[in-house]
Amino acid sequence: MTDAGSSEVLPLGFYSAGAIVDAQGEDRCRLDATTITVWGLILDGPEDCQEQYRRSLSGEERTRADRFVSDEDRQRYVFSHGCLRLLLGRCLNVEPSAVKFQLGPTGKPVLCHATHGSDLSFNLAHAHGRALIAIAQGREVGVDLERVRPDVAVEKLSTRYFAPAEQVMIMQSAQEQRPAQFFRYWVAKEAVLKAQGVGLRSLSQCEVLLTADGAGAEVLAPTGSLRRESWTIRFLSCGTGWEGAVAAQGKDWTTRGSLAR
């Protein structure tokens, strides 16, 4: 364990995607370089809300949504990406449909600098009908969310994806606690990799050390890795049976849950 100057775990509420549309947004633009704002979403809502989100999507996004065979998957895509556009639009003071994206150097979606001239960064994670959206200013950010599944093959997946020290920490846990411990490491590592825009192939190269208070983690990476910068991970309290984490460069930042009611 290590003490990386972590803060308390952020208790995060989850709200219907429809509630984001109805929110007045008084706190929507209170962004600064030391605060990362995180929204917790339940990906459902009335049909008219879903249609409003769909209209805000780009043609490419609508085409991608239409490729889903399952109505549920299609609706969740519309809600998650529509919410992302709505929140970014509020931060940029533009309509959601006017938010423009491009691919960054690693293939990660970023705001189109030529259009918006903004240093905002963002990341979206979704799992089993829920989503997290993180928005930061002046630093890269990544977020991940997982539902704790008791039937997960903890030992097999840990051996495949995790560093030896991480495997030891997980397997030293009581049997009934291993799934939650496994997913805590998983969301921590995934949040860092998503911030960097790299994939699962790098999971075993990204080793995390949980802080003594359990509220966060710091990252160890081998020489020559993409993750040689200083990264900090903070865990999110997403309710019983869920694990969530947000990662960003440096240590001089805190997390803030947000929903303008």
Order of alpha helices (4+ residues) and beta strands (2+ residues): beta-beta-alpha-beta-alpha-alpha-alpha-beta-beta-alpha-beta-beta-beta-alpha-alpha-alpha-beta-beta-beta-beta-beta
